Structures are given as structure tokens and as C-alpha cells.
Amino acid sequence: MALLSSAILPRRIWLLIGYAVAAAALFSAPLYLNDFRLNLLAKCLAFAIVALGLDLLWGYTGILSLGHGVFFGLGAYAMAMHLKLVSSGSRLPDFMDWMGLTKLPWFWEPFKSFAFAAAMGIIIPAGLALLLGFFTFRNRIRGVYFTILTQALVIITVTLFVGQQAYTGGTNGLTGYTKMFGYSLKSDTAKTMVYLVTVAALILAFLLCRYLVKSRFGKVLRAIRDGENRTRFLGYDPSSYQMAAFAVSAGLAGVAGMLFVLHVGIISPTMMAIVPSIEMVLLVAIGGRGTLVGAVIGAVIMTQAKSELSASYPDFWLFLLGALFIVVTVFLPGGIVGLIRQLRQMITRRRNENELNLNSIVPKSNGIV
């Protein structure tokens, strides 16, 4: 037992050191990155928050959602509505004026408050996920059928937002906002502060997910993933845990959407479509589902690669995305983290085999001098 503790302790210490170094590198990024790279890294971290929520739902609960772009978009629209009202001042937002509206719609009024907008950016996605989960998980709709329902949710939501142009901006979305708390979002100080808030949000999201997966709640989620009926026979209600995981995952996607708007300055129904939702799943698949660190790694690598490759090969990016999803699913189911674990196990096994061979070669002493 003592040997086991001594073997585990250094590993935990190195893990904590790794987390601390990564956090320090992220917080100090404004010191060594230019504005473009800092903004790109900020978008990577925002998508990493989505990936954490998806990993909690897919990697630990076994539920694949292809509709997280909706929850991401709802959070983004909540923050964009507030920013649009702040930038418009006492006037109507420009797209409402173009569509002939003479009065601000009643449901826009509360979004003048930042606190209300931030709260709704979490509550609306989480509430929608809870509602959808109630009708699906209670009726034991799961697997590919649930995935198809989430795609249907994407189509319905995008169609609704595009059709209600007078209230949502239509296909153009919401843009043209430049101020927050009286400061220009284009200033270097504001960009740095928003980036630091994004880093802090990512760390909090990671700690929340880690706490959940290490708790009894997380153990039940893994039990549901590995055998839902067996978990039900043990006296647990899988649907309640599935609904909770779905709501938390959607809430994190809403947080990511709010942060994304602050960095990019625009949100449109395009970001809520099926392709962005598939990309979000691919972040987790590449990093390694069932490993929170893998979700963050996958988000950073994929977002960086998308920025570079889509600019160089815009016509082939989607084909590359589909091919990558197939390759990872078939040949690399554990993702990057899974590959690293396999390599580490291989190295450890070879080392043990070499030590065993060495011991068999060296003759044992019979005690005679």
C-alpha cells in the first residue's frame, strides 16, 4: 500500500504542476502574443468550454448531441442583444428600423441589463436542454434517435432565427456593437480584459466538470454510459442524471457563446447550424472523449487548424473535416490523450519486459563464497 501511494503521489504532483504551468501560460499570453494571435487563442478557449460540456455529456454519459450549436448560439444572442442595445443608445437597433419597427419588442427590454443578459445566456440554453431532455430521456429515447432529434432542433432554431429578421437580424445576425461598460471593445485594454475573463471562465468550467466527474454524480454517469439498464436495476433513475448532464453541458455552451461574441463581434444563425455543431463534437473526438484535458487540447488544436486550413484551402476544408471525423472515430477512438496513454503503456510494458529479461540472464547467488 505504501509503495502504491509513493507511486501515485509524484504523478499527482506532476499533474498539478502541469495544470499550474498551463494556467500561467494562458494568463500571461497577452505579454507574448500579438492582437491577432491573442484573439484566435481566445476563440480557442471559448470553444474549449463547449468541448468540456460536450465531453461531460458524450464522453462520460454516452449521449451524443449534434445540436450544441443551438445552445452556443442562444448564449451568444443573449449577450449580443445587450451589446446591441448599449451601442444603439436611445435609438432602435438599426435592423429593426430597416424592418419598419417603431418600438423595441417587449422581450428585448430586459436585455438592457448586463446581469440579466448574462443570466439568460446560461438559463435559456440550460432550460431548453432540460425541457428537451425531459421528453426524450423520460421516454427512453437515446442513441442515434436522440442525435437525430438534436439535429432537428438545429434546423428548427436556425429557420426560426432566419425568418424573424425584424427581431433577430435574420441571416445577418447581430453585429455593430462596440461598447461594454462604457469601454470600447476594440481597445487593447478591453481585449486583454475579455481574454483574461475567458481564461478564468475556462478554468472554472474545467474545475466544475472535474468535480462532477470525480463525485458520486460522475460515477453514476459512467455507470449509465456503460449499462443504463443495469444502473436502473440498481435503483437509480438514469433520466434524471441524463437531464442534469445535458443541462450543465448546454449551460457551458451558453457561457462559451457569450464569450465568443465579445471576441468576434458578431453572431448569426450560421453559427447555430449543423456544421458548427459537428465541429464541436469533433473537438472532443480528436482530443479524447472521457478525458477533460483531451477536450481542451482538441479545441485548441482544431480551432487553430481551422483558422489556418480554411484560409488556405477554403473549398476543401469541409471535406477534410469529414475525413478527419471518420479517421478519428475508426482508427483513433481514444483521441490524442488515448494515443498518449497507449504509448505510455507500451513504453512501461517494454521496460518491464527488459527488466524481466535482465533478471533472468543474471545468475542468482547460492550463498556460497
C-alpha positions in Angstrom: 0.0 0.0 0.0 2.8 2.4 0.9 4.5 1.6 -2.5 1.3 2.3 -4.3 0.9 5.6 -2.5 4.5 6.6 -3.3 4.0 5.7 -7.0 0.8 7.7 -7.3 1.8 10.8 -5.3 4.6 12.0 -7.7 2.2 11.5 -10.7 -0.4 13.8 -9.0 2.2 16.4 -8.2 3.4 16.4 -11.8 -0.2 16.7 -12.9 -0.8 19.7 -10.6 2.5 21.3 -11.9 1.3 20.8 -15.5 -2.0 22.5 -14.7 -0.3 25.4 -13.0 2.2 25.9 -15.9 -0.7 25.8 -18.4 -2.7 28.3 -16.4 0.3 30.6 -16.1 1.0 30.4 -19.8 -2.6 31.3 -20.6 -2.8 34.2 -18.2 0.5 35.6 -19.5 -0.4 35.2 -23.2 -1.1 39.0 -23.7 2.6 39.6 -22.9 4.0 37.5 -25.8 1.2 37.2 -28.4 0.1 39.9 -30.9 -3.5 41.0 -31.2 -4.5 38.5 -33.9 -3.0 35.5 -32.2 -4.4 36.6 -28.8 -7.9 36.9 -30.4 -7.5 33.5 -32.0 -6.4 31.9 -28.8 -9.4 33.5 -27.0 -11.8 31.8 -29.6 -10.0 28.5 -29.0 -10.6 28.8 -25.2 -14.2 29.7 -25.8 -14.7 26.6 -27.9 -12.8 24.6 -25.2 -15.6 25.5 -22.8 -18.1 24.0 -25.2 -15.9 20.9 -25.6 -15.8 20.4 -21.8 -19.6 20.4 -21.7 -19.9 18.0 -24.6 -17.3 15.7 -23.1 -19.4 15.6 -19.9 -22.4 14.6 -22.0 -20.8 12.4 -24.6 -17.6 11.1 -23.0 -18.9 10.4 -19.5 -22.7 9.9 -20.1 -22.6 8.3 -23.5 -25.0 10.7 -25.1 -24.0 12.2 -28.5 -25.6 15.6 -29.2 -25.2 17.2 -32.7 -27.2 20.3 -31.6 -24.8 22.1 -29.3 -24.5 24.9 -31.8 -28.0 25.9 -30.8 -27.1 26.3 -27.1 -23.9 28.1 -28.1 -25.9 30.5 -30.3 -28.6 31.2 -27.7 -25.9 32.3 -25.2 -24.2 34.4 -27.9 -27.5 36.0 -28.9 -28.3 36.9 -25.3 -25.0 38.8 -24.9 -25.3 40.3 -28.4 -28.7 41.7 -27.6 -27.4 43.5 -24.6 -24.4 44.9 -26.6 -26.6 46.0 -29.4 -28.9 47.9 -27.1 -25.9 49.6 -25.4 -24.4 50.6 -28.8 -27.8 51.9 -30.1 -28.4 54.1 -27.0 -31.9 55.5 -27.0 -32.5 54.6 -30.6 -33.9 51.3 -32.0 -31.3 48.8 -33.3 -30.6 49.6 -37.0 -32.0 46.3 -38.4 -35.3 46.9 -36.5 -35.5 50.4 -38.1 -34.9 48.9 -41.5 -37.7 46.4 -41.0 -40.2 49.1 -40.1 -40.5 48.6 -36.3 -41.3 51.7 -34.3 -40.9 50.3 -30.8 -38.5 48.0 -29.1 -40.0 44.5 -28.7 -41.0 43.7 -25.1 -38.7 40.7 -24.8 -35.7 42.9 -25.8 -36.3 45.3 -22.9 -34.8 43.3 -20.0 -31.6 42.7 -22.0 -30.6 46.3 -21.3 -29.2 44.9 -18.1 -25.9 43.1 -18.4 -26.7 40.9 -15.4 -30.0 39.8 -17.0 -28.3 39.1 -20.3 -25.5 37.1 -18.7 -28.0 35.1 -16.6 -30.2 34.4 -19.7 -27.2 33.3 -21.6 -26.9 30.4 -19.2 -30.6 29.8 -18.2 -32.1 29.7 -21.7 -29.8 27.1 -23.1 -29.9 25.0 -19.9 -33.7 25.3 -19.7 -34.1 24.3 -23.3 -31.8 21.3 -22.8 -33.7 20.4 -19.6 -37.1 20.6 -21.5 -35.8 18.5 -24.4 -34.2 16.0 -22.1 -37.4 15.6 -20.1 -39.4 14.5 -23.1 -36.6 12.3 -24.6 -34.9 10.7 -21.7 -38.2 10.1 -19.8 -39.4 8.2 -22.8 -36.0 6.4 -23.1 -35.2 7.9 -26.4 -31.4 7.5 -26.8 -28.6 6.6 -29.1 -29.0 7.6 -32.8 -32.6 8.7 -32.2 -31.6 11.3 -29.7 -28.8 12.5 -32.0 -31.4 12.9 -34.9 -33.7 14.9 -32.5 -30.8 17.3 -31.7 -30.2 17.9 -35.5 -33.9 18.6 -35.9 -33.6 21.2 -33.1 -30.8 22.8 -35.0 -32.9 23.1 -38.2 -36.0 24.4 -36.4 -33.9 27.0 -34.4 -32.0 28.3 -37.5 -35.2 28.5 -39.5 -36.8 30.5 -36.8 -34.0 32.9 -36.3 -33.6 33.5 -40.1 -37.3 34.0 -40.6 -37.8 36.5 -37.7 -35.5 39.1 -39.3 -37.2 42.1 -37.5 -36.3 40.6 -34.1 -33.1 38.6 -34.7 -31.4 40.4 -37.6 -32.1 37.4 -39.9 -29.2 35.9 -41.8 -27.0 38.9 -41.0 -27.4 38.2 -37.3 -26.4 40.8 -34.7 -23.3 43.0 -35.2 -22.2 46.6 -35.0 -21.7 46.8 -31.2 -18.5 48.4 -30.0 -19.0 49.3 -26.3 -19.4 47.5 -23.0 -19.5 49.2 -19.6 -18.6 52.4 -21.4 -15.3 51.0 -22.8 -14.6 50.3 -26.4 -14.4 46.6 -27.2 -11.7 47.5 -29.8 -9.3 49.0 -27.3 -6.3 46.9 -26.2 -7.3 47.1 -22.6 -10.8 45.8 -23.2 -9.4 43.0 -25.4 -7.0 41.9 -22.7 -9.6 42.0 -20.0 -12.1 40.0 -22.0 -9.3 37.5 -22.8 -8.5 37.1 -19.1 -12.2 36.6 -18.3 -12.3 33.9 -20.9 -9.3 32.1 -19.3 -10.9 32.4 -15.9 -14.2 31.0 -17.2 -12.3 28.1 -18.8 -10.6 27.2 -15.6 -13.8 27.4 -13.6 -15.6 25.3 -16.2 -12.8 22.7 -16.0 -12.9 22.6 -12.2 -16.7 22.2 -12.3 -16.6 19.4 -14.7 -13.7 17.7 -12.9 -15.6 18.0 -9.6 -18.7 16.5 -11.2 -16.9 13.5 -12.8 -15.0 12.7 -9.6 -18.1 12.9 -7.5 -20.8 10.3 -7.0 -22.7 12.0 -9.8 -19.9 11.3 -12.2 -19.7 7.7 -11.1 -23.5 7.3 -11.9 -23.0 9.0 -15.3 -20.3 6.4 -16.2 -22.5 3.6 -14.9 -25.3 4.9 -17.2 -22.8 5.1 -20.1 -21.6 1.5 -19.6 -25.0 0.0 -18.8 -28.2 2.0 -18.5 -30.5 -0.9 -17.7 -28.1 -2.2 -15.1 -28.0 1.2 -13.4 -31.8 1.4 -13.4 -32.0 -2.1 -11.8 -29.6 -0.8 -9.0 -32.3 1.8 -8.0 -31.1 4.9 -9.9 -33.2 7.0 -12.3 -30.9 7.4 -15.3 -33.2 10.0 -16.9 -32.7 12.5 -14.0 -28.9 12.2 -14.3 -29.0 12.4 -18.1 -31.2 15.6 -17.9 -28.8 17.1 -15.4 -25.7 16.4 -17.5 -27.5 17.7 -20.6 -28.5 20.9 -18.9 -25.0 21.5 -17.5 -23.5 20.9 -20.9 -25.9 23.3 -22.6 -25.2 25.9 -19.9 -21.5 25.7 -20.5 -22.1 26.1 -24.3 -24.1 29.2 -23.5 -21.2 30.7 -21.5 -18.9 30.0 -24.4 -21.3 31.7 -26.8 -21.3 34.9 -24.7 -17.6 35.0 -24.6 -17.3 34.2 -28.3 -19.5 37.3 -29.1 -17.2 39.6 -27.1 -14.2 38.4 -29.1 -15.6 38.2 -32.6 -18.2 41.0 -32.5 -20.9 39.1 -34.5 -23.3 36.2 -34.1 -25.6 34.9 -36.9 -27.7 31.8 -37.4 -24.8 30.3 -39.3 -23.0 29.6 -36.0 -26.1 27.6 -34.9 -26.2 25.3 -37.9 -25.3 21.6 -38.2 -21.8 22.1 -39.4 -20.6 24.1 -36.3 -22.3 21.5 -34.1 -20.4 18.7 -35.8 -17.2 20.7 -35.4 -17.8 21.0 -31.7 -18.2 17.2 -31.4 -15.0 16.7 -33.4 -13.1 18.9 -30.9 -13.9 16.2 -28.2 -13.3 13.3 -30.5 -9.8 14.4 -31.5 -8.7 15.4 -28.0 -10.1 12.3 -26.5 -13.6 11.8 -25.0 -13.9 10.9 -21.4 -10.8 13.0 -20.7 -11.5 16.6 -19.8 -7.9 17.6 -20.7 -8.4 16.0 -24.1 -11.4 18.2 -24.8 -9.4 21.3 -24.1 -6.5 20.1 -26.2 -8.7 19.1 -29.1 -10.5 22.5 -29.0 -7.2 24.4 -29.2 -5.7 22.3 -31.9 -8.8 22.1 -34.1 -9.6 25.8 -33.9 -6.1 26.7 -34.8 -6.1 24.3 -37.7 -9.4 25.5 -38.9 -8.2 29.1 -39.0 -5.1 28.1 -40.9 -6.5 25.5 -43.3 -9.8 27.2 -44.1 -7.9 30.3 -45.1 -5.5 28.3 -47.3 -8.0 25.7 -48.7 -11.5 27.1 -48.3 -13.0 24.7 -50.8 -11.6 21.6 -49.2 -11.9 22.4 -45.5 -15.3 20.7 -45.1 -14.2 17.5 -46.9 -11.1 17.5 -44.7 -13.3 17.9 -41.6 -15.5 14.9 -42.6 -12.5 12.7 -43.4 -10.9 13.6 -40.1 -14.0 12.7 -38.2 -14.1 9.3 -39.9 -10.4 8.6 -39.3 -10.6 9.6 -35.6 -13.7 7.6 -35.0 -12.4 4.4 -36.7 -8.7 4.4 -36.1 -8.2 6.7 -33.1 -11.3 6.3 -30.8 -9.3 7.5 -27.8 -8.2 10.7 -29.4 -4.8 12.4 -28.7 -5.0 11.6 -25.0 -5.8 8.0 -25.7 -2.9 7.7 -28.1 -0.5 9.2 -25.4 -1.8 6.7 -22.9 -1.3 3.8 -25.3 2.3 4.9 -26.0 3.0 5.3 -22.2 1.6 1.8 -21.5 3.7 0.4 -24.4 6.9 2.1 -23.0 6.1 0.8 -19.5 5.5 -2.7 -20.7 8.7 -2.8 -22.7 10.7 -1.5 -19.7 9.2 -4.2 -17.5 10.0 -6.9 -20.1 13.6 -5.7 -20.4 14.0 -5.8 -16.6 12.5 -9.3 -16.5 14.8 -10.5 -19.2 17.8 -8.9 -17.4 16.9 -10.6 -14.2 16.6 -14.0 -16.0 20.1 -13.6 -17.5 21.9 -12.5 -14.3 22.7 -15.7 -12.3 21.4 -15.9 -8.8 23.8 -16.2 -5.9 23.6 -19.5 -4.0 25.1 -18.1 -0.9 28.5 -19.9 -1.2 31.6 -17.7 -1.1 
